[in-house]
Amino acid sequence: MCSHVNDSGFWMYKGYFNLSLKDTFKSWSLMETIVGVVGIIMVLLLDAVV
């Protein structure tokens, strides 16, 4: 869920979408939070099924 600014994806995302550092932090944090929450929900669903 937590990513670090040393992640190359962070800087590629910033450059590709031509965002400021502040906007990149906001959108990157939201995206990583969504990915983490959806991931844990899917793991829990799979655990309940299997």
C-alpha positions in Angstrom: 0.0 0.0 0.0 2.8 2.4 0.7 5.2 3.3 -2.0 8.4 5.3 -1.7 9.5 8.2 -3.9 12.5 6.2 -4.9 10.1 4.0 -6.8 10.8 4.6 -10.5 7.1 4.2 -11.2 6.5 7.4 -9.2 8.8 9.5 -11.3 7.6 7.9 -14.5 4.0 8.7 -13.5 5.0 12.3 -12.7 6.8 12.8 -16.0 4.2 11.0 -18.2 1.3 13.0 -16.8 3.3 16.2 -16.4 2.3 16.7 -12.8 3.7 18.8 -10.1 5.4 17.0 -7.2 2.4 18.0 -4.9 -0.2 16.7 -7.4 1.9 13.5 -7.9 2.0 12.8 -4.2 -1.8 13.3 -3.9 -2.8 11.1 -6.9 0.0 8.4 -6.3 -1.0 8.1 -2.6 -4.7 7.7 -3.6 -3.9 5.1 -6.3 -1.6 3.1 -4.0 -4.2 3.1 -1.2 -6.9 1.8 -3.6 -4.6 -0.9 -4.9 -3.7 -1.9 -1.3 -7.3 -2.0 -0.1 -8.6 -3.9 -3.2 -5.7 -6.3 -2.9 -6.4 -7.2 0.8 -10.2 -7.5 0.0 -9.4 -10.0 -2.8 -7.1 -12.0 -0.6 -9.7 -12.2 2.1 -12.4 -13.2 -0.4 -10.1 -15.9 -1.8 -9.3 -17.1 1.7 -13.1 -17.4 2.4 -13.7 -19.4 -0.7 -10.8 -21.8 -0.7 
